[in-house]
Amino acid sequence: MSLALNRGVLVDAFGANEGAALRIKQVALVVFGILALAVAAKIKVPMWPVPITMGTFAVLSIGAAYGARLGLATILGYMLVGALGFDVFAGSSAEKFGLEYMMGGTGGYLVGYVLATVALGVLASKGWDRSPVKMAGAMLLGNVIIYVPGLIWLGMLYGWDKPILQWGLTPFLVGDVIKLALAALVLPMAWKFVGRARG
């Protein structure tokens, strides 16, 4: 079995791992990751009390699959595309986009996206993405990392006398639990698939 299966993150287990071919693979992965994040942000699954958007699932999954450094490059690329005015965020639209949107109520969550991507990459490099239980724990931590700056920013922006938790946390918990469970299954299954393919 390849050494890549014993250490590193999921994207290390296939394709080139050195030289120019590695650089080409990394660029392709970053481009694919940015596209995946943009598409996932627009997916809305009907759910009570609010629809589930797949943005956080994509952010945390890419962090785990790509690792901290490549994941950071991807999420920063995604933020740059959004800052340039492209409609890549969950709530952006023709009326509100780019830096104006990023500095609004969602700004803290976008900071959390960057931090959580790196955190998931670090945990994945330690093997947390190969166990459903550990991956669930990593996803839980990632969600906390997203929510903390998100809620702090909402409080600073609109005032702490407003129902910040009702606006920015409690409506999304049901969806987050579902996404957590999904990621806890998908990443370890991907590792098993890679192991069978290489075995």
C-alpha positions as CSV (number, residue, x, y, z in Angstrom):
1,M,0.0,0.0,0.0
2,S,1.3,3.5,-0.8
3,L,2.9,5.5,1.9
4,A,0.4,8.3,1.0
5,L,-2.3,6.2,2.6
6,N,-0.4,6.1,5.9
7,R,0.0,9.8,6.3
8,G,-1.1,13.1,4.7
9,V,-4.6,14.1,3.5
10,L,-6.9,12.6,1.0
11,V,-5.6,14.5,-2.1
12,D,-2.1,13.2,-1.3
13,A,-3.3,9.6,-1.9
14,F,-3.7,10.1,-5.7
15,G,-1.9,11.8,-8.5
16,A,1.6,13.3,-8.5
17,N,3.3,14.2,-5.2
18,E,6.4,15.9,-6.4
19,G,7.8,18.1,-9.1
20,A,5.9,20.1,-11.8
21,A,3.1,17.5,-12.0
22,L,2.4,18.2,-8.3
23,R,2.1,21.9,-9.0
24,I,-0.3,21.2,-11.8
25,K,-2.4,19.0,-9.6
26,Q,-2.5,21.6,-6.9
27,V,-3.6,24.4,-9.3
28,A,-6.3,22.1,-10.7
29,L,-7.5,21.2,-7.1
30,V,-7.7,24.9,-6.1
31,V,-9.7,25.8,-9.2
32,F,-12.0,22.8,-8.7
33,G,-12.4,23.7,-5.0
34,I,-13.4,27.3,-5.7
35,L,-16.0,26.1,-8.2
36,A,-17.3,23.5,-5.7
37,L,-17.6,26.1,-3.0
38,A,-19.4,28.5,-5.3
39,V,-21.9,25.8,-6.4
40,A,-22.4,24.4,-2.9
41,A,-23.2,27.9,-1.6
42,K,-26.1,28.1,-3.9
43,I,-27.6,24.7,-3.1
44,K,-30.5,25.0,-0.7
45,V,-32.2,21.9,0.6
46,P,-35.7,22.4,2.1
47,M,-35.6,21.8,5.9
48,W,-37.2,23.1,9.0
49,P,-36.8,25.8,10.3
50,V,-34.6,27.2,7.5
51,P,-33.3,25.6,4.2
52,I,-29.9,23.8,4.5
53,T,-27.2,25.5,2.4
54,M,-24.2,23.3,1.6
55,G,-21.6,26.0,1.9
56,T,-20.3,24.9,5.3
57,F,-20.3,21.3,4.3
58,A,-18.1,22.1,1.3
59,V,-15.8,24.4,3.3
60,L,-15.1,21.8,6.0
61,S,-14.9,18.9,3.6
62,I,-12.4,20.7,1.3
63,G,-10.4,21.6,4.4
64,A,-10.2,18.0,5.4
65,A,-9.6,16.6,2.0
66,Y,-7.0,19.2,0.9
67,G,-5.1,19.8,4.1
68,A,-4.3,23.1,5.8
69,R,-2.1,24.7,3.1
70,L,-3.9,23.8,0.0
71,G,-7.2,24.3,1.7
72,L,-6.2,27.8,2.8
73,A,-5.1,28.6,-0.8
74,T,-8.5,27.4,-2.0
75,I,-10.7,29.3,0.5
76,L,-8.7,32.5,0.0
77,G,-9.1,32.1,-3.8
78,Y,-12.8,31.7,-3.2
79,M,-12.9,34.9,-1.0
80,L,-11.0,36.8,-3.7
81,V,-13.4,35.7,-6.4
82,G,-16.3,36.9,-4.2
83,A,-14.5,40.2,-3.3
84,L,-14.2,40.8,-7.1
85,G,-18.0,40.8,-7.3
86,F,-18.8,37.4,-8.6
87,D,-22.0,35.8,-7.2
88,V,-20.4,33.0,-5.3
89,F,-21.8,33.3,-1.7
90,A,-25.0,31.9,-0.3
91,G,-26.7,35.2,0.1
92,S,-25.1,37.4,-2.5
93,S,-27.1,38.6,-5.4
94,A,-27.1,41.1,-8.3
95,E,-28.2,43.8,-5.8
96,K,-25.6,43.1,-3.1
97,F,-22.2,41.4,-3.9
98,G,-18.5,41.8,-3.5
99,L,-17.0,43.6,-0.6
100,E,-20.3,45.2,0.3
101,Y,-21.8,41.8,0.9
102,M,-18.7,40.4,2.6
103,M,-18.7,43.3,5.1
104,G,-22.4,42.8,5.9
105,G,-23.9,40.3,8.4
106,T,-22.1,37.3,6.8
107,G,-18.6,38.8,7.2
108,G,-17.8,37.0,10.5
109,Y,-18.9,33.7,9.1
110,L,-16.6,34.2,6.1
111,V,-13.6,34.7,8.5
112,G,-14.7,31.6,10.3
113,Y,-14.7,29.7,6.9
114,V,-11.0,30.5,6.5
115,L,-10.1,29.5,10.1
116,A,-12.2,26.4,10.0
117,T,-10.6,25.3,6.7
118,V,-7.2,25.4,8.2
119,A,-8.3,23.7,11.4
120,L,-9.9,20.8,9.4
121,G,-6.8,20.5,7.3
122,V,-4.6,20.2,10.4
123,L,-6.9,17.6,12.0
124,A,-7.1,15.6,8.8
125,S,-3.3,15.5,8.6
126,K,-3.5,13.8,12.0
127,G,-5.9,11.2,10.7
128,W,-9.2,12.5,12.0
129,D,-10.8,12.2,8.6
130,R,-10.4,8.4,8.5
131,S,-12.7,7.7,11.5
132,P,-16.4,8.6,11.5
133,V,-16.3,9.5,15.2
134,K,-13.2,11.7,14.9
135,M,-14.5,13.3,11.6
136,A,-17.7,14.1,13.4
137,G,-15.7,15.7,16.2
138,A,-13.7,17.7,13.6
139,M,-16.8,18.9,11.9
140,L,-18.3,19.9,15.3
141,L,-15.1,21.9,16.0
142,G,-15.2,23.4,12.5
143,N,-18.7,24.6,13.0
144,V,-17.8,26.2,16.3
145,I,-14.9,28.0,14.7
146,I,-17.3,29.3,12.0
147,Y,-20.0,30.4,14.4
148,V,-17.8,32.2,17.0
149,P,-16.5,35.0,14.7
150,G,-19.9,35.0,12.9
151,L,-21.9,35.7,16.0
152,I,-19.3,38.2,17.3
153,W,-19.5,40.2,14.1
154,L,-23.3,40.2,14.1
155,G,-23.2,41.5,17.7
156,M,-20.7,44.2,16.8
157,L,-22.6,45.1,13.6
158,Y,-26.2,45.2,14.9
159,G,-25.8,45.6,18.7
160,W,-25.7,43.0,21.5
161,D,-29.3,44.0,22.5
162,K,-30.5,42.2,19.3
163,P,-31.5,38.5,19.3
164,I,-28.1,37.5,17.8
165,L,-28.4,33.8,18.6
166,Q,-31.9,33.6,17.0
167,W,-30.5,35.3,13.9
168,G,-27.2,33.6,13.5
169,L,-27.2,30.2,15.3
170,T,-30.3,28.4,16.4
171,P,-32.1,28.2,13.1
172,F,-29.2,26.5,11.5
173,L,-28.4,23.8,14.1
174,V,-30.7,21.1,12.6
175,G,-29.1,21.4,9.2
176,D,-25.6,21.5,10.7
177,V,-26.2,18.2,12.5
178,I,-27.3,16.6,9.2
179,K,-24.2,18.0,7.4
180,L,-22.0,16.8,10.2
181,A,-23.3,13.3,10.0
182,L,-22.9,13.3,6.2
183,A,-19.3,14.5,6.3
184,A,-18.5,12.0,9.1
185,L,-19.5,9.2,6.7
186,V,-18.2,10.6,3.3
187,L,-14.6,11.3,4.2
188,P,-13.8,8.0,5.9
189,M,-15.6,6.2,3.1
190,A,-13.4,8.0,0.6
191,W,-10.3,6.7,2.4
192,K,-11.6,3.2,2.3
193,F,-12.3,3.5,-1.4
194,V,-8.7,4.8,-2.0
195,G,-7.3,1.9,0.2
196,R,-9.2,-0.7,-1.9
197,A,-8.1,0.9,-5.1
198,R,-4.4,0.9,-4.0
199,G,-4.5,-2.4,-2.1
